[in-house]
Amino acid sequence: MMARLREPPADHLLSMQEAAEWLRVSKWSVYSLIHANQLHTIKIGRRRLVSREALNECVKQLAKGAA
């Protein structure tokens, strides 16, 4: 029986790996976006997390730059 991936709630904060999967890029590409100040994150303890709102805003900004 295959495990089925569950979609996290919309207000769920995503890990770097989850954000990369959501964007369909590598984890290192996500870190590059963070370092370029194109993706805003939240730091809780040692963990860096990303909201879906921040991901959507990042995609909008990248799309504007590509046009």
PyMOL commands that set and color helices and strands:
alter all, ss='L'
color gray80, all
select helices_A, chain A and resi 16-23+27-35+52-66
alter helices_A, ss='H'
color red, helices_A
select strands_A, chain A and resi 42-44+47-49
alter strands_A, ss='S'
color yellow, strands_A
deselect
rebuild
show_as cartoon
